[in-house]
Structures are given as structure tokens and as C-alpha cells.
Amino acid sequence: MESMRESWTDVRLDELSGRVDQGFERLSAEMRAGFEQVNSRIDRLDGRVDGLYNRMFQASVVLGAALIGLIAAIVTKL
């Protein structure tokens, strides 16, 4: 096992800083790619929700018209 160093030289600190920066750049690129996937899924879901909203609106109009027709039929029979 390597012994612990008691002091850090400027060169070693610069190397560490460079490795840390590279790690964050790689992680940042991976995160951007992940967010792009999430955004595309949200866009697809948004389209599906819009379609569902349209269907629900159409169904409510049809049910409302049917209810008005039923009420009119009952009133005319009285």
C-alpha cells in the first residue's frame, strides 16, 4: 500500500484539479444527454395528454347533449 504523502506539491494539485474538471465535464455531458431523453419523453407525454383532453371534451359535449335531450323528452311527456 502506498504511504500517505504529508504535503501536496503544486504539480500534484494541478493534476488533481485537471482530473476533477474532466470528471465534471464528462458528468455534465452525460447529464445533458439524460435531460434530452427526459425532455423527449415529456414531449411525447404532452401530446398524449392533449389527445386525452380532446377526447374527454368531446365525450362531455356528447353526454351534455344527451342529457339535454333526455330532459326535453321527459318534460314533453309530462
Beta strands, then each sheet from edge to edge (+ up, - down):
end
